[in-house]
Amino acid sequence: MENTAMGHAASGGSPNLLMPETLMVILTWGTFFILLFVLQKFAWKPILVSLKKREDHIRKSLEDADKIKEQLAQIEIAKIKILDEAKAQANGIIEQSRKTGHELELQIEQKAKKSAEEIISSAYQEIQGERERVRQALKKESVQTAVTLAERILKENLDTEKNRNLINQAIKDF
C-alpha cells in the first residue's frame, strides 16, 4: 500500500482524499480513541473539577455581591433613619432652647418689672416720709415763728391778758 501511495506521489498524481487508505483510517481512529481515553482518565476529571471549582467560586462571588448589595441597601436605609432621627433631635433641641430662652426672657422681664415696682414704691415711701418730715418741720417752724411773734407782742403788752389768750388759741389751731 505504501508503494501505491508513493507511486502516486512519484508519478505526479495526488492521493485520493475522498478515499483514504483503510490503514490510515484505522490508525487515526485508534489514535483518537487512545487519546480520548488518556484525556478522560488523566485530564478530563481534573479539568471538570477545576471548572466546577471555578463555577462554584463565580457563583459564590455573585451571591456575595448580591448579599453585599442587600447589606448596603439596609445600611443606606439605616443611615437615612439615623439622619432623620438626628435631625428630629436637633430640631427638638433647638425648639427646647427657644422655649427656654423665651421663658428666661419672661422671667427676666418679670424680675425687672418687680424690681422697678419696688424702686418706685421705695421712692414713693421716701417721698411720703420726706413730705411728712417737711410738714413737721414747717409746722414746727410755724409754731416757733408764732411763739416768737407772741413773745414780741407779749413783751410790748405784758398786761393784756387778751393777747395771751389769742396767741395760745393760734398755737392750738396749728
C-alpha atoms as an extended CHARMM CRD file, in Angstrom:
* protein
*
       174  EXT
         1         1  MET       CA              0.0000000000        0.0000000000        0.0000000000  PROA      1               0.0000000000
         2         2  GLU       CA              2.8160000000        2.2180000000        0.6850000000  PROA      2               0.0000000000
         3         3  ASN       CA              4.0430000000        1.5620000000       -2.7350000000  PROA      3               0.0000000000
         4         4  THR       CA              0.8540000000        2.7130000000       -4.2940000000  PROA      4               0.0000000000
         5         5  ALA       CA              0.8680000000        5.9100000000       -2.2340000000  PROA      5               0.0000000000
         6         6  MET       CA              4.4340000000        6.5520000000       -3.2080000000  PROA      6               0.0000000000
         7         7  GLY       CA              3.7460000000        5.5400000000       -6.6730000000  PROA      7               0.0000000000
         8         8  HSD       CA              1.0450000000        8.1320000000       -6.9650000000  PROA      8               0.0000000000
         9         9  ALA       CA              3.3240000000       10.7320000000       -5.4370000000  PROA      9               0.0000000000
        10        10  ALA       CA              6.1990000000        9.7610000000       -7.6630000000  PROA      10              0.0000000000
        11        11  SER       CA              4.1360000000        9.6840000000      -10.7910000000  PROA      11              0.0000000000
        12        12  GLY       CA              2.9100000000       13.1810000000      -10.0450000000  PROA      12              0.0000000000
        13        13  GLY       CA             -0.5700000000       12.1030000000       -9.1170000000  PROA      13              0.0000000000
        14        14  SER       CA             -2.2380000000       13.1920000000       -5.9580000000  PROA      14              0.0000000000
        15        15  PRO       CA             -3.5630000000       10.8330000000       -3.3560000000  PROA      15              0.0000000000
        16        16  ASN       CA             -7.3110000000       10.4810000000       -3.2610000000  PROA      16              0.0000000000
        17        17  LEU       CA             -8.5800000000       12.4890000000       -0.3430000000  PROA      17              0.0000000000
        18        18  LEU       CA            -12.0790000000       11.2160000000       -0.5800000000  PROA      18              0.0000000000
        19        19  MET       CA            -10.9820000000        7.6070000000       -0.3930000000  PROA      19              0.0000000000
        20        20  PRO       CA             -8.2540000000        7.3550000000        2.2360000000  PROA      20              0.0000000000
        21        21  GLU       CA             -6.4940000000        4.1720000000        2.8750000000  PROA      21              0.0000000000
        22        22  THR       CA             -8.0830000000        1.9050000000        5.4560000000  PROA      22              0.0000000000
        23        23  LEU       CA             -4.9540000000        1.5230000000        7.4960000000  PROA      23              0.0000000000
        24        24  MET       CA             -4.7140000000        5.2670000000        7.8220000000  PROA      24              0.0000000000
        25        25  VAL       CA             -8.3510000000        5.4870000000        8.9090000000  PROA      25              0.0000000000
        26        26  ILE       CA             -7.8970000000        2.7210000000       11.4850000000  PROA      26              0.0000000000
        27        27  LEU       CA             -4.7230000000        4.2820000000       12.8590000000  PROA      27              0.0000000000
        28        28  THR       CA             -6.3510000000        7.7100000000       13.0140000000  PROA      28              0.0000000000
        29        29  TRP       CA             -9.4000000000        6.3240000000       14.8230000000  PROA      29              0.0000000000
        30        30  GLY       CA             -7.2320000000        4.2520000000       17.1260000000  PROA      30              0.0000000000
        31        31  THR       CA             -5.0810000000        7.2820000000       17.9940000000  PROA      31              0.0000000000
        32        32  PHE       CA             -8.1970000000        9.3440000000       18.5780000000  PROA      32              0.0000000000
        33        33  PHE       CA             -9.7240000000        6.7950000000       20.9950000000  PROA      33              0.0000000000
        34        34  ILE       CA             -6.4280000000        6.2530000000       22.8420000000  PROA      34              0.0000000000
        35        35  LEU       CA             -6.0280000000        9.9990000000       23.2020000000  PROA      35              0.0000000000
        36        36  LEU       CA             -9.6670000000       10.2730000000       24.2950000000  PROA      36              0.0000000000
        37        37  PHE       CA             -9.1460000000        7.5180000000       26.8870000000  PROA      37              0.0000000000
        38        38  VAL       CA             -5.9370000000        9.1090000000       28.2180000000  PROA      38              0.0000000000
        39        39  LEU       CA             -7.5440000000       12.5380000000       28.3790000000  PROA      39              0.0000000000
        40        40  GLN       CA            -10.6040000000       11.1170000000       30.1310000000  PROA      40              0.0000000000
        41        41  LYS       CA             -8.5200000000        9.1070000000       32.5640000000  PROA      41              0.0000000000
        42        42  PHE       CA             -5.9560000000       11.7520000000       33.4800000000  PROA      42              0.0000000000
        43        43  ALA       CA             -7.0090000000       15.1990000000       32.2640000000  PROA      43              0.0000000000
        44        44  TRP       CA            -10.8000000000       15.2800000000       31.8960000000  PROA      44              0.0000000000
        45        45  LYS       CA            -11.6300000000       14.8270000000       35.6100000000  PROA      45              0.0000000000
        46        46  PRO       CA             -9.1310000000       17.4440000000       36.8280000000  PROA      46              0.0000000000
        47        47  ILE       CA            -10.3920000000       19.8630000000       34.1340000000  PROA      47              0.0000000000
        48        48  LEU       CA            -14.0040000000       19.2220000000       35.1680000000  PROA      48              0.0000000000
        49        49  VAL       CA            -13.0880000000       19.5900000000       38.8460000000  PROA      49              0.0000000000
        50        50  SER       CA            -11.2820000000       22.8270000000       38.0190000000  PROA      50              0.0000000000
        51        51  LEU       CA            -14.2160000000       24.1010000000       36.0080000000  PROA      51              0.0000000000
        52        52  LYS       CA            -16.6070000000       23.0900000000       38.8160000000  PROA      52              0.0000000000
        53        53  LYS       CA            -14.4700000000       24.9250000000       41.3780000000  PROA      53              0.0000000000
        54        54  ARG       CA            -14.3420000000       27.9920000000       39.1590000000  PROA      54              0.0000000000
        55        55  GLU       CA            -18.1010000000       27.8380000000       38.5940000000  PROA      55              0.0000000000
        56        56  ASP       CA            -18.6870000000       27.4940000000       42.3490000000  PROA      56              0.0000000000
        57        57  HSD       CA            -16.3100000000       30.3580000000       43.0360000000  PROA      57              0.0000000000
        58        58  ILE       CA            -18.0580000000       32.5980000000       40.4830000000  PROA      58              0.0000000000
        59        59  ARG       CA            -21.4870000000       31.6000000000       41.8370000000  PROA      59              0.0000000000
        60        60  LYS       CA            -20.3500000000       32.2980000000       45.4170000000  PROA      60              0.0000000000
        61        61  SER       CA            -18.8690000000       35.6310000000       44.3370000000  PROA      61              0.0000000000
        62        62  LEU       CA            -22.1470000000       36.6070000000       42.6760000000  PROA      62              0.0000000000
        63        63  GLU       CA            -24.1110000000       35.5470000000       45.7710000000  PROA      63              0.0000000000
        64        64  ASP       CA            -21.7080000000       37.5100000000       47.9690000000  PROA      64              0.0000000000
        65        65  ALA       CA            -22.0930000000       40.5130000000       45.6850000000  PROA      65              0.0000000000
        66        66  ASP       CA            -25.8900000000       40.2410000000       45.9790000000  PROA      66              0.0000000000
        67        67  LYS       CA            -25.6200000000       39.9470000000       49.7680000000  PROA      67              0.0000000000
        68        68  ILE       CA            -23.3320000000       42.9620000000       49.8700000000  PROA      68              0.0000000000
        69        69  LYS       CA            -25.7940000000       44.9280000000       47.7290000000  PROA      69              0.0000000000
        70        70  GLU       CA            -28.5920000000       43.9980000000       50.1410000000  PROA      70              0.0000000000
        71        71  GLN       CA            -26.4520000000       44.9310000000       53.1230000000  PROA      71              0.0000000000
        72        72  LEU       CA            -25.5420000000       48.2550000000       51.5020000000  PROA      72              0.0000000000
        73        73  ALA       CA            -29.2240000000       48.9310000000       50.8550000000  PROA      73              0.0000000000
        74        74  GLN       CA            -30.0100000000       48.1270000000       54.5030000000  PROA      74              0.0000000000
        75        75  ILE       CA            -27.1180000000       50.2810000000       55.6710000000  PROA      75              0.0000000000
        76        76  GLU       CA            -28.3620000000       53.1190000000       53.4700000000  PROA      76              0.0000000000
        77        77  ILE       CA            -31.8490000000       52.7810000000       54.9610000000  PROA      77              0.0000000000
        78        78  ALA       CA            -30.3590000000       52.7240000000       58.4800000000  PROA      78              0.0000000000
        79        79  LYS       CA            -28.2190000000       55.7580000000       57.6460000000  PROA      79              0.0000000000
        80        80  ILE       CA            -31.2490000000       57.6810000000       56.4040000000  PROA      80              0.0000000000
        81        81  LYS       CA            -33.1830000000       56.6690000000       59.5120000000  PROA      81              0.0000000000
        82        82  ILE       CA            -30.3320000000       57.7650000000       61.7930000000  PROA      82              0.0000000000
        83        83  LEU       CA            -30.0110000000       61.0730000000       59.9300000000  PROA      83              0.0000000000
        84        84  ASP       CA            -33.7520000000       61.6680000000       60.2180000000  PROA      84              0.0000000000
        85        85  GLU       CA            -33.6260000000       60.8980000000       63.9410000000  PROA      85              0.0000000000
        86        86  ALA       CA            -30.6470000000       63.2130000000       64.3530000000  PROA      86              0.0000000000
        87        87  LYS       CA            -32.4940000000       65.9840000000       62.5100000000  PROA      87              0.0000000000
        88        88  ALA       CA            -35.5580000000       65.4370000000       64.6770000000  PROA      88              0.0000000000
        89        89  GLN       CA            -33.4230000000       65.5370000000       67.8340000000  PROA      89              0.0000000000
        90        90  ALA       CA            -31.6320000000       68.6550000000       66.6300000000  PROA      90              0.0000000000
        91        91  ASN       CA            -34.9520000000       70.3310000000       65.8650000000  PROA      91              0.0000000000
        92        92  GLY       CA            -36.2240000000       69.2800000000       69.2980000000  PROA      92              0.0000000000
        93        93  ILE       CA            -33.1380000000       70.7140000000       70.9790000000  PROA      93              0.0000000000
        94        94  ILE       CA            -33.4780000000       73.9470000000       69.0110000000  PROA      94              0.0000000000
        95        95  GLU       CA            -37.1640000000       74.2090000000       69.8820000000  PROA      95              0.0000000000
        96        96  GLN       CA            -36.4330000000       73.4650000000       73.5580000000  PROA      96              0.0000000000
        97        97  SER       CA            -33.6920000000       76.1100000000       73.5320000000  PROA      97              0.0000000000
        98        98  ARG       CA            -36.0850000000       78.6470000000       72.0340000000  PROA      98              0.0000000000
        99        99  LYS       CA            -38.7090000000       77.7660000000       74.6240000000  PROA      99              0.0000000000
       100       100  THR       CA            -36.1690000000       78.0110000000       77.4600000000  PROA      100             0.0000000000
       101       101  GLY       CA            -34.8940000000       81.3120000000       76.0730000000  PROA      101             0.0000000000
       102       102  HSD       CA            -38.4200000000       82.6830000000       75.9030000000  PROA      102             0.0000000000
       103       103  GLU       CA            -39.1200000000       81.5210000000       79.4730000000  PROA      103             0.0000000000
       104       104  LEU       CA            -35.8870000000       83.1550000000       80.6760000000  PROA      104             0.0000000000
       105       105  GLU       CA            -36.8440000000       86.3120000000       78.8240000000  PROA      105             0.0000000000
       106       106  LEU       CA            -40.2150000000       86.3550000000       80.6110000000  PROA      106             0.0000000000
       107       107  GLN       CA            -38.5800000000       85.6770000000       83.9920000000  PROA      107             0.0000000000
       108       108  ILE       CA            -36.0450000000       88.4520000000       83.4830000000  PROA      108             0.0000000000
       109       109  GLU       CA            -38.7930000000       90.8100000000       82.3620000000  PROA      109             0.0000000000
       110       110  GLN       CA            -40.9030000000       89.9350000000       85.4340000000  PROA      110             0.0000000000
       111       111  LYS       CA            -37.9180000000       90.4190000000       87.7430000000  PROA      111             0.0000000000
       112       112  ALA       CA            -37.1660000000       93.7660000000       86.1050000000  PROA      112             0.0000000000
       113       113  LYS       CA            -40.7890000000       94.8800000000       86.5000000000  PROA      113             0.0000000000
       114       114  LYS       CA            -40.8380000000       93.7270000000       90.1240000000  PROA      114             0.0000000000
       115       115  SER       CA            -37.5640000000       95.5000000000       90.7980000000  PROA      115             0.0000000000
       116       116  ALA       CA            -38.8460000000       98.6570000000       89.1130000000  PROA      116             0.0000000000
       117       117  GLU       CA            -42.0540000000       98.4830000000       91.1560000000  PROA      117             0.0000000000
       118       118  GLU       CA            -40.0210000000       98.0510000000       94.3540000000  PROA      118             0.0000000000
       119       119  ILE       CA            -37.8280000000      101.0110000000       93.4390000000  PROA      119             0.0000000000
       120       120  ILE       CA            -40.8930000000      103.1170000000       92.6290000000  PROA      120             0.0000000000
       121       121  SER       CA            -42.6020000000      102.0230000000       95.8630000000  PROA      121             0.0000000000
       122       122  SER       CA            -39.4620000000      102.7460000000       97.8790000000  PROA      122             0.0000000000
       123       123  ALA       CA            -39.0980000000      106.1530000000       96.2090000000  PROA      123             0.0000000000
       124       124  TYR       CA            -42.7810000000      106.9040000000       96.8540000000  PROA      124             0.0000000000
       125       125  GLN       CA            -42.3570000000      105.9620000000      100.5270000000  PROA      125             0.0000000000
       126       126  GLU       CA            -39.2600000000      108.1280000000      100.7530000000  PROA      126             0.0000000000
       127       127  ILE       CA            -41.1510000000      110.9990000000       99.1620000000  PROA      127             0.0000000000
       128       128  GLN       CA            -44.0460000000      110.4970000000      101.5740000000  PROA      128             0.0000000000
       129       129  GLY       CA            -41.6220000000      110.3420000000      104.5120000000  PROA      129             0.0000000000
       130       130  GLU       CA            -39.7740000000      113.4260000000      103.2870000000  PROA      130             0.0000000000
       131       131  ARG       CA            -43.0660000000      115.2230000000      102.7110000000  PROA      131             0.0000000000
       132       132  GLU       CA            -44.1680000000      114.3660000000      106.2570000000  PROA      132             0.0000000000
       133       133  ARG       CA            -40.8000000000      115.4470000000      107.6540000000  PROA      133             0.0000000000
       134       134  VAL       CA            -41.0080000000      118.7420000000      105.7440000000  PROA      134             0.0000000000
       135       135  ARG       CA            -44.5670000000      119.2130000000      107.0150000000  PROA      135             0.0000000000
       136       136  GLN       CA            -43.4710000000      118.5670000000      110.5770000000  PROA      136             0.0000000000
       137       137  ALA       CA            -40.5030000000      120.8920000000      110.1390000000  PROA      137             0.0000000000
       138       138  LEU       CA            -42.7560000000      123.5500000000      108.5970000000  PROA      138             0.0000000000
       139       139  LYS       CA            -45.2840000000      123.1070000000      111.3810000000  PROA      139             0.0000000000
       140       140  LYS       CA            -42.5300000000      123.3400000000      113.9880000000  PROA      140             0.0000000000
       141       141  GLU       CA            -41.1070000000      126.4170000000      112.3000000000  PROA      141             0.0000000000
       142       142  SER       CA            -44.5600000000      127.9470000000      112.0760000000  PROA      142             0.0000000000
       143       143  VAL       CA            -45.1130000000      127.2750000000      115.7630000000  PROA      143             0.0000000000
       144       144  GLN       CA            -41.6830000000      128.6930000000      116.5150000000  PROA      144             0.0000000000
       145       145  THR       CA            -42.4730000000      131.7650000000      114.4540000000  PROA      145             0.0000000000
       146       146  ALA       CA            -45.8070000000      132.1210000000      116.1940000000  PROA      146             0.0000000000
       147       147  VAL       CA            -44.1680000000      131.7700000000      119.6080000000  PROA      147             0.0000000000
       148       148  THR       CA            -41.5460000000      134.3500000000      118.6530000000  PROA      148             0.0000000000
       149       149  LEU       CA            -44.2360000000      136.7230000000      117.4510000000  PROA      149             0.0000000000
       150       150  ALA       CA            -46.2250000000      136.0660000000      120.5630000000  PROA      150             0.0000000000
       151       151  GLU       CA            -43.1970000000      136.8050000000      122.7010000000  PROA      151             0.0000000000
       152       152  ARG       CA            -42.6720000000      140.0950000000      120.9990000000  PROA      152             0.0000000000
       153       153  ILE       CA            -46.2900000000      141.0010000000      121.3770000000  PROA      153             0.0000000000
       154       154  LEU       CA            -46.2660000000      139.9680000000      124.9970000000  PROA      154             0.0000000000
       155       155  LYS       CA            -43.1660000000      141.9760000000      125.6990000000  PROA      155             0.0000000000
       156       156  GLU       CA            -44.9310000000      145.0140000000      124.4290000000  PROA      156             0.0000000000
       157       157  ASN       CA            -48.2700000000      144.1500000000      126.0440000000  PROA      157             0.0000000000
       158       158  LEU       CA            -47.4740000000      142.3240000000      129.2080000000  PROA      158             0.0000000000
       159       159  ASP       CA            -50.6150000000      143.4310000000      130.8110000000  PROA      159             0.0000000000
       160       160  THR       CA            -53.0140000000      142.3300000000      128.2510000000  PROA      160             0.0000000000
       161       161  GLU       CA            -54.4270000000      139.0080000000      129.0960000000  PROA      161             0.0000000000
       162       162  LYS       CA            -56.4420000000      139.0430000000      125.9640000000  PROA      162             0.0000000000
       163       163  ASN       CA            -53.3660000000      138.9460000000      123.7270000000  PROA      163             0.0000000000
       164       164  ARG       CA            -52.0950000000      135.8440000000      125.5330000000  PROA      164             0.0000000000
       165       165  ASN       CA            -55.3360000000      134.0390000000      125.0270000000  PROA      165             0.0000000000
       166       166  LEU       CA            -55.2520000000      134.9570000000      121.3690000000  PROA      166             0.0000000000
       167       167  ILE       CA            -51.6840000000      133.5930000000      120.9490000000  PROA      167             0.0000000000
       168       168  ASN       CA            -52.4850000000      130.3700000000      122.7720000000  PROA      168             0.0000000000
       169       169  GLN       CA            -55.5250000000      129.9090000000      120.6260000000  PROA      169             0.0000000000
       170       170  ALA       CA            -53.4000000000      130.4140000000      117.4780000000  PROA      170             0.0000000000
       171       171  ILE       CA            -50.8630000000      127.8430000000      118.6820000000  PROA      171             0.0000000000
       172       172  LYS       CA            -53.5820000000      125.2920000000      119.3470000000  PROA      172             0.0000000000
       173       173  ASP       CA            -55.0650000000      125.8320000000      115.8950000000  PROA      173             0.0000000000
       174       174  PHE       CA            -51.8260000000      124.7760000000      114.2620000000  PROA      174             0.0000000000
